[in-house]
């Protein structure tokens, strides 16, 4: 299976990139403020959360807007990729029912699209870090492995979501609710460890998205090193998830077209 | 010329209760309704040499399109096998194949890549495709703005110009207006008569079949009734259907 996956990846890699690019372009062409939305969208939500939680609920995190922005940026990536993957086979019925191609390429394409937006968002994070005069340390280098784990984990989950999305019509409703719950349990706009001390520490360990976001904040703005043992653990889990997801899709992808 | 391009052996394709279900329906009816097993194609075998043209006839719902999709690799066979000997294959069918929000030009590139062509190769031939499809300025508009005729023309043009080794045609020889139909028929004939190209055509038009095909396969309710020279099979089929 691994051989096949690598072979397919080589063969269809350009396709996934080109299709992601075209879709990004189409998104831009259809809206009024076009690509500005890629910046405006996270920026506006950051302002809303900063206002509500910084002002109304009186949160006292250091560099609070940057704190929120990092969380939002990473969450958006996970959220959009998963929600986008549920119906992706149905939405691509036209090509799925006409030619064979490995279906994980559709997930990959989603990863590029949302990854690109995430990178723009991180560009703003860097800008904000300059504005807030955040003290940098060598720990910022953890940026790369943390992001890698986030992408792998999301890819693995998205494979399963895409697969079951073919057969379970209302999976998108369930996923919507579940993701909303996880959103609040991830500590995007509050510090999960200090705000809910009873379960926060545990949540931070078992919810990989929360853990990765916390780690990213530690390394980027608070200059401390994240828990590398836990990072390694989640890296392994993510790799296994990706492999299982690929296996699932390979086994059943040729029945998809019969179900849609 | 004894090289086979398509070898189909004991091919069966089933649709078995693969209908999607919602969670509510599933909770209310714990036991899955008795396995709905529908065999669309049963035990079909044939071999086609490189350069041959095969016609498939049969009444609606007899499994012709399913057979084509199995050859194209879109369905995995439940039993038996399909061997294409590494030939590239394209399925040409009515009204399918494009991502609606993208422009015609982008769709040409993407479909071409899915058919296994390199980007350079596609870009080199894009102008030819656009010219053949007669879409003009529409090529840079999103495909969702196309009329169904334009849609089919573009779809036909891509397959016709990019020239895969094997072409599977599902009743699309009647695409577009009368003039385009004539042109596409001529182009199809030109493609088909090249001696390296292997073609499978599903059609209800006996004139087309007589005109183009070397061999004919007649299937009825998924079962293979007859496989042989066009004239004989067509005669048998026509006397059967009356």
Interface residues (C-beta under 8 A of the other chain):
Chain A: X11 X12 X14 X15 X18 X19 X22 X23 X25 X26 X30 X92 X94 X95 X96 X97 X98 X99 X100 X101 X166 X167 X168 X169 X170 X171 X174 X254 X255 X257 X258 X259 X260
Chain B: X15 X18 X19 X20 X21 X22 X23 X24 X69 X72 X73 X74 X75 X76 X90 X91 X93 X96 X97 X98 X99 X100 X101 X102 X103 X106 X109 X110 X111 X113 X114 X115 X116 X119 X142
